[in-house]
Amino acid sequence: MAFVCLGIETSCDETAASVVADGKTVLANIVSAQSIHSIYGGVVPELASRAHLPLIVPITKTALAVAKMDYKDLNLIAATYAPGLIGALLVGLSFAKALALGLGIPFVAVNHLEGHIFAVLLEYPDIEFPFICLIISGGHTELILVKDLCDYEILGTTLDDACGEAFDKVAKMLGLPYPGGSFIEKLAEKGNRNIKFPLPQIEKYDFSFSGLKTAVLYYLRDTKNPKIEDIACSFQEVIFDFLLNKMAKVVEATGIRRVAISGGVAVNNRLRARVKAFAQKNGITYYFPRPELCTDNGAMIAAAGYVRYQRFGSSPLTTPAQARARL
């Protein structure tokens, strides 16, 4: 009999539920994004938490229906407890705890960043340890040394905006809809890299995107009739230069030549092409999960929850939601 885990993810503005068997076979992966934030050009925390409330039960029922299962078939429930928007986290976490208590089955609390690492492991179950994982999303930019299952060392993190957040804010400057990453990518395809935006100069393996964002703001202020396609292209290429430079430094310092890229920004096709070229030039093996596993989803939470349960047992039902938490 398969060991079936339900994964719940509500750390930001996606309501997600997934059914995963034995920590590796995704039977259903259902995600509902919230469109209301497009009106404001970014996620409004209170609206995000409220939007999760009417969705969490229907999304879970849909996931079970797609997996051709019922609540009684579940062996474990995993949910994101941190980091994220506190109100949004509370919806999924409270629901998962109540469901586990009602069904009389174990509950496991999962760190959202660990979920993104397990998105890689779901896609590449035979990946060798150790490897470097670059997590780039709307809320996170992290360089992590993955030593083994559930054994991590954070090498670098963002000092201000996250990578995806920088994309969204520049998109808003350009009059593009939210979320802005995909719109910048499409515009960039039509533009040229002819604007010299500054490459952030940050020591070691940390990241900073606020200066680059400000440079775009000043360029728009001081330039008559700016061509937004060229702005999008130049901005995007500098971002990817920055990410690849950090990746190169980590590979050189550690000697580890296996690099995984996860998180919402990892769906960008230009980034994937540049990582491929970089990896081939430098003898690096690279790993990208499929797009639906890069963005926030319940499958990665279920996979992480399964392994954590096997290794450490269940989590207390008193586990609190946390807006900030280190991996």
C-alpha positions in Angstrom: 0.0 0.0 0.0 1.2 3.5 -0.9 1.8 6.0 1.9 -0.3 9.0 0.8 0.4 12.6 1.9 -1.8 15.6 1.4 0.3 18.8 1.0 -1.2 22.2 1.7 0.6 25.5 0.6 -0.8 29.0 1.4 2.3 31.0 2.1 1.4 33.9 -0.2 -1.3 34.3 -2.9 -1.7 30.7 -4.2 -4.0 28.2 -2.6 -2.5 24.8 -3.3 -3.3 21.2 -2.4 -1.5 18.1 -3.7 -1.7 14.4 -3.2 1.6 12.6 -3.3 2.3 8.9 -2.9 5.4 7.6 -1.1 7.0 11.1 -1.3 7.7 10.8 -5.0 4.6 10.1 -7.1 2.3 13.2 -7.7 -1.3 12.0 -8.0 -2.8 15.5 -8.0 -1.4 19.0 -7.9 -4.1 21.7 -7.8 -3.2 25.4 -7.5 -5.6 28.5 -7.5 -3.9 31.9 -8.0 -5.5 35.0 -6.7 -6.2 37.6 -9.4 -7.4 40.4 -7.0 -3.8 41.6 -6.4 -3.4 42.7 -10.0 -5.5 45.7 -9.2 -2.9 46.9 -6.7 0.2 45.9 -8.6 1.4 43.5 -5.8 0.1 41.2 -3.1 -2.0 42.8 -0.4 -1.5 40.5 2.7 -5.0 41.0 4.2 -6.7 40.3 0.9 -4.5 37.2 0.4 -5.5 35.7 3.7 -9.2 36.4 3.1 -9.0 34.9 -0.4 -7.6 31.6 0.9 -10.6 31.0 3.2 -13.3 30.1 0.6 -10.8 28.2 -1.6 -8.9 25.9 0.8 -11.7 23.2 1.1 -12.7 23.2 -2.6 -9.1 23.0 -3.7 -8.4 20.1 -1.3 -11.5 18.3 -2.5 -10.5 18.8 -6.1 -7.0 17.4 -5.4 -8.5 14.3 -3.8 -11.0 13.8 -6.6 -8.2 14.1 -9.2 -6.2 11.5 -7.3 -9.3 9.3 -7.1 -9.1 9.3 -3.3 -11.1 10.2 -0.2 -10.0 11.7 3.1 -9.9 8.2 4.6 -7.1 7.2 2.2 -4.7 9.8 3.6 -1.8 8.7 5.9 -0.3 12.1 6.5 -1.0 15.8 6.1 1.8 18.4 5.5 1.4 22.1 5.5 3.7 25.2 5.1 4.2 26.9 8.5 6.9 29.5 7.4 8.1 31.8 6.0 5.3 33.8 4.3 2.4 36.1 5.0 1.3 35.4 8.5 -2.5 35.6 7.7 -2.2 33.4 4.6 -0.1 30.8 6.4 -2.6 30.6 9.2 -5.4 29.6 6.8 -3.6 26.6 5.4 -1.8 25.6 8.6 -5.0 25.7 10.7 -6.9 23.8 8.1 -4.2 21.1 7.9 -4.0 20.7 11.7 -7.8 20.4 12.1 -8.0 17.9 9.3 -5.2 15.8 10.7 -6.8 15.9 14.2 -10.2 15.0 12.8 -8.9 12.1 10.7 -6.6 10.9 13.5 -3.5 11.0 11.3 -0.1 12.7 11.7 0.7 16.3 10.8 4.0 17.7 9.6 5.0 21.4 9.4 7.2 22.3 6.4 9.4 25.3 5.8 8.5 26.8 2.4 12.1 27.0 1.3 12.6 23.3 2.0 9.6 22.8 -0.2 11.3 24.5 -3.1 14.3 22.1 -2.6 12.0 19.1 -2.7 10.5 20.4 -5.9 14.0 19.6 -7.4 14.0 16.2 -5.7 10.5 15.4 -7.0 11.8 16.1 -10.6 15.2 14.5 -10.1 15.0 11.7 -7.4 18.4 10.4 -8.3 20.3 13.7 -8.0 23.5 13.2 -6.1 24.3 15.0 -2.8 25.7 17.5 -2.2 24.3 20.1 -4.6 23.8 23.8 -4.8 20.2 25.1 -4.9 19.3 28.6 -6.0 15.8 29.5 -4.9 14.5 32.6 -6.8 10.9 33.6 -6.3 8.7 36.6 -5.5 9.5 36.3 -1.8 12.9 34.6 -1.7 16.4 34.7 -3.1 18.6 32.1 -1.5 21.8 30.1 -2.3 21.7 26.9 -0.3 24.1 24.0 0.0 22.0 20.9 0.1 24.3 18.4 1.9 21.7 15.6 2.2 18.0 15.2 2.8 16.9 17.7 5.5 20.6 18.9 5.9 21.2 22.4 4.6 23.6 25.4 4.9 22.4 28.8 3.7 25.3 30.4 1.7 23.7 33.6 0.6 20.4 35.5 0.8 18.9 38.7 -0.3 19.6 41.8 1.7 16.5 43.6 0.5 14.0 42.7 -2.3 13.7 39.2 -3.6 14.4 38.5 -7.2 10.8 38.0 -8.2 9.8 41.1 -6.3 12.3 43.1 -8.3 10.7 41.9 -11.5 7.2 42.8 -10.2 8.2 46.3 -9.1 10.0 47.1 -12.4 7.0 45.7 -14.3 4.8 48.1 -12.3 7.1 51.0 -13.3 6.7 50.0 -16.9 2.9 49.9 -16.6 2.7 46.1 -16.9 0.2 43.8 -15.0 1.0 41.9 -11.9 2.6 39.4 -11.6 5.1 41.1 -13.8 7.8 38.5 -14.5 6.2 36.9 -17.5 5.4 40.3 -19.0 8.9 41.5 -18.7 10.2 38.3 -20.3 7.9 38.7 -23.3 8.8 42.4 -23.7 12.5 41.6 -23.4 12.2 39.2 -26.4 11.4 42.3 -28.5 14.1 44.5 -27.1 17.9 45.0 -27.1 20.4 45.1 -24.3 21.5 48.7 -24.9 21.0 50.3 -21.5 23.9 50.0 -19.0 22.1 49.3 -15.7 24.6 48.7 -12.9 25.5 45.2 -11.9 24.9 45.0 -8.1 28.2 44.8 -6.2 27.5 42.6 -3.1 30.2 40.6 -1.3 30.3 36.9 -0.9 27.1 35.1 -2.0 24.4 37.6 -0.9 22.0 39.4 -3.2 20.6 42.9 -3.5 18.2 44.2 -6.1 17.1 47.6 -4.7 19.8 49.5 -6.4 19.1 48.0 -9.8 15.4 48.7 -9.3 16.2 52.4 -8.4 18.4 52.6 -11.5 15.4 51.7 -13.7 13.3 54.3 -11.9 15.8 57.0 -12.6 16.2 56.0 -16.2 12.5 56.3 -16.7 12.5 59.7 -15.0 15.4 61.1 -17.0 14.8 59.6 -20.4 12.5 61.1 -23.0 10.4 58.5 -24.8 12.1 55.4 -23.3 11.7 52.2 -25.2 10.2 49.8 -22.6 11.3 46.7 -24.6 14.9 47.7 -24.3 14.4 48.5 -20.6 12.9 45.1 -20.0 15.7 43.3 -21.9 18.5 45.3 -20.3 17.1 44.9 -16.8 16.4 41.1 -17.2 19.9 40.5 -18.5 21.6 42.3 -15.6 19.5 40.3 -13.2 20.7 37.1 -14.8 24.3 38.2 -14.9 24.0 38.8 -11.2 22.6 35.4 -10.5 25.1 33.6 -12.7 28.0 35.5 -11.1 27.0 34.3 -7.7 26.5 30.8 -9.0 30.0 30.8 -10.5 31.5 32.0 -7.2 29.8 29.2 -5.2 30.8 26.5 -7.7 34.4 27.7 -7.6 34.6 28.0 -3.8 32.9 24.6 -3.0 33.9 22.5 -6.0 30.4 21.3 -6.3 29.3 21.2 -9.9 25.6 20.3 -9.5 23.4 23.3 -9.4 19.6 23.3 -9.1 17.3 26.3 -9.7 13.9 26.5 -8.2 11.2 29.0 -7.4 8.8 31.0 -9.6 11.5 33.0 -11.5 13.0 29.6 -12.6 10.1 29.3 -15.2 11.8 32.1 -17.2 12.9 30.6 -20.5 15.7 33.2 -21.0 17.1 32.2 -17.6 17.0 28.6 -18.5 18.8 29.2 -21.8 21.5 31.3 -20.1 22.0 28.7 -17.3 22.3 26.0 -20.0 25.0 27.9 -21.8 26.8 28.7 -18.5 26.7 25.1 -17.4 28.0 23.7 -20.7 30.8 26.3 -20.7 31.8 25.5 -17.1 31.2 21.7 -16.9 28.3 22.0 -14.6 25.2 19.8 -14.3 22.1 21.9 -13.9 18.6 21.0 -12.8 15.3 22.8 -13.3 12.0 21.4 -12.1 9.1 21.5 -14.5 7.3 24.9 -14.3 4.4 23.7 -12.3 6.8 22.6 -9.6 8.8 25.9 -9.6 5.9 28.1 -8.6 4.3 27.6 -5.2 2.5 24.2 -5.0 1.4 21.5 -2.6 3.4 18.7 -4.2 6.7 20.0 -2.9 5.2 20.5 0.6 3.9 16.9 0.5 7.2 15.5 -0.6 9.1 17.4 2.0 6.6 16.4 4.7 6.8 12.7 3.8 10.6 12.7 4.2 10.5 14.8 7.4 7.9 12.4 8.9 10.0 9.3 8.0 13.1 10.9 9.6 11.7 13.0 12.5 8.1 11.9 13.1 5.1 14.2 13.3 5.0 17.9 14.3 3.2 19.2 17.3 -0.3 20.6 16.6 0.9 23.7 18.5 3.4 24.5 15.8 2.9 28.3 15.1 2.8 30.0 11.7 5.9 32.2 11.3 6.3 35.1 8.9 10.1 34.7 9.1 12.0 31.5 9.7 15.4 30.3 8.6 15.7 26.9 6.9 
